[in-house]
Amino acid sequence: MADEANSLEDLKDLTKGAAADAPAAVEKGAEVIEAAEVIEVELPDPVIDGQGRSYATGKRKNAIARVWIKPGSGKVTVNGRDQDVYFARPVLRMILLQPFEVTDRVGQFDVICTVKGGGLSGQAGAVRHGISKALTAYEPALRPALKAEGFITRDSRTVERKKYGRAKARRSFQFSKR
């Protein structure tokens, strides 16, 4: 701490000196950007059963989905039926395929799942959650991309319970003055 920078020119001189000292530095205007060190992280081993499948459980609202994925042609079977039959709305089918689109794995995995509880929207969200978790079990390197999109985190929003003295959870009965 013998050299103290008291003005902007002193700071510019310091950055120029740092650029000359660092071999892997790039000078951009008056800023110096140093190359980041590469940190190697050991990934967990893939969890694959004897039939070449990965399993995960997905949840959303009151729906619970048990999901198995394996390499294949991209066929999605929900409760023994094709996804086009079970989830008739295109929005629900789009929700199912989001994890594959984010990870560039469209058409590479077959999905077999059983869903119970909740409505169709909650079931589609549960299947998406299960597919995301099963993909990370099959290929652990995909976890950062899925985590960034929020597919691995369970969506904990559920319906608020009805309160006594109220028509619904928050709605009051109609007020009558007379």
JONORGI-V578447 format. One record per pair of residues at least 12 apart in sequence whose C-alpha atoms are under 8 Angstrom apart, sorted by the first residue. I is the first residue (numbers start at 1). GAP is how many residues later the second one is. D is the distance in whole Angstrom. If there is no record, write none. Layout:
[[I | GAP | D] [I | GAP | D]]
This chain:
[[12 | 18 | 7] [15 | 15 | 7] [15 | 16 | 7] [15 | 17 | 6] [16 | 16 | 8] [18 | 14 | 8] [19 | 13 | 6] [22 | 12 | 8] [43 | 97 | 6] [43 | 98 | 7] [44 | 96 | 6] [45 | 95 | 7] [46 | 90 | 8] [46 | 91 | 5] [46 | 92 | 5] [46 | 93 | 6] [46 | 94 | 6] [47 | 90 | 5] [47 | 91 | 6] [48 | 89 | 8] [48 | 90 | 6] [52 | 18 | 6] [52 | 19 | 8] [53 | 15 | 6] [53 | 16 | 5] [53 | 17 | 5] [53 | 18 | 8] [53 | 85 | 8] [54 | 14 | 5] [54 | 15 | 5] [54 | 16 | 7] [54 | 80 | 6] [54 | 81 | 8] [54 | 83 | 6] [54 | 84 | 6] [55 | 12 | 6] [55 | 13 | 5] [55 | 14 | 7] [55 | 79 | 5] [55 | 82 | 8] [56 | 12 | 7] [56 | 74 | 5] [56 | 75 | 7] [56 | 77 | 6] [56 | 78 | 5] [56 | 81 | 8] [57 | 72 | 8] [57 | 73 | 5] [57 | 76 | 8] [58 | 68 | 5] [58 | 69 | 6] [58 | 70 | 7] [58 | 71 | 5] [58 | 72 | 4] [58 | 73 | 8] [58 | 75 | 8] [58 | 96 | 8] [59 | 64 | 8] [59 | 66 | 7] [59 | 67 | 4] [59 | 68 | 8] [59 | 70 | 7] [59 | 71 | 7] [59 | 95 | 7] [59 | 96 | 8] [60 | 62 | 5] [60 | 63 | 7] [60 | 65 | 6] [60 | 66 | 5] [60 | 69 | 8] [60 | 94 | 7] [60 | 95 | 6] [60 | 96 | 7] [60 | 97 | 8] [61 | 57 | 7] [61 | 61 | 6] [61 | 94 | 8] [61 | 95 | 7] [61 | 96 | 6] [61 | 97 | 5] [61 | 98 | 8] [62 | 55 | 6] [62 | 56 | 5] [62 | 60 | 7] [62 | 96 | 8] [63 | 52 | 7] [63 | 53 | 6] [63 | 54 | 4] [63 | 55 | 5] [63 | 56 | 7] [63 | 59 | 6] [63 | 60 | 5] [63 | 63 | 6] [64 | 51 | 6] [64 | 52 | 6] [64 | 53 | 6] [64 | 59 | 7] [64 | 62 | 6] [64 | 63 | 8] [65 | 48 | 7] [65 | 49 | 6] [65 | 50 | 4] [65 | 51 | 7] [65 | 58 | 7] [65 | 61 | 5] [65 | 62 | 5] [65 | 65 | 6] [66 | 47 | 5] [66 | 48 | 5] [66 | 49 | 6] [66 | 61 | 8] [66 | 64 | 7] [67 | 44 | 7] [67 | 45 | 6] [67 | 46 | 4] [67 | 47 | 7] [67 | 60 | 7] [67 | 63 | 6] [67 | 64 | 6] [67 | 67 | 7] [68 | 43 | 6] [68 | 44 | 5] [68 | 45 | 6] [68 | 63 | 8] [68 | 66 | 7] [69 | 40 | 6] [69 | 41 | 6] [69 | 42 | 5] [69 | 43 | 6] [69 | 62 | 7] [69 | 65 | 7] [69 | 66 | 7] [70 | 39 | 5] [70 | 40 | 5] [70 | 41 | 7] [71 | 37 | 6] [71 | 38 | 4] [71 | 39 | 6] [72 | 35 | 7] [72 | 36 | 5] [72 | 37 | 5] [72 | 38 | 5] [73 | 34 | 5] [73 | 35 | 6] [73 | 36 | 6] [73 | 37 | 6] [74 | 32 | 7] [74 | 33 | 4] [74 | 34 | 5] [74 | 35 | 5] [74 | 36 | 5] [74 | 37 | 7] [75 | 32 | 8] [75 | 34 | 7] [75 | 35 | 5] [75 | 36 | 6] [76 | 34 | 6] [76 | 35 | 5] [76 | 36 | 6] [77 | 34 | 6] [77 | 35 | 5] [77 | 36 | 6] [78 | 34 | 6] [78 | 35 | 5] [78 | 36 | 6] [78 | 37 | 7] [79 | 33 | 8] [79 | 34 | 6] [79 | 35 | 5] [79 | 36 | 6] [80 | 34 | 8] [87 | 33 | 7] [87 | 37 | 8] [92 | 28 | 8] [92 | 29 | 7] [92 | 32 | 6] [93 | 31 | 8] [95 | 29 | 7] [95 | 30 | 7] [95 | 33 | 7] [96 | 28 | 6] [96 | 29 | 7] [96 | 31 | 6] [96 | 32 | 5] [96 | 35 | 8] [97 | 31 | 7] [98 | 30 | 7] [99 | 29 | 7] [99 | 32 | 7] [99 | 33 | 6] [99 | 47 | 7] [99 | 52 | 7] [102 | 43 | 7] [102 | 44 | 7] [103 | 39 | 7] [103 | 42 | 7] [103 | 43 | 7] [111 | 20 | 8] [113 | 14 | 7] [115 | 12 | 8] [128 | 23 | 7] [129 | 22 | 6] [129 | 23 | 6] [129 | 24 | 8] [129 | 25 | 7] [132 | 14 | 7] [132 | 19 | 6] [132 | 20 | 6] [133 | 19 | 6]]
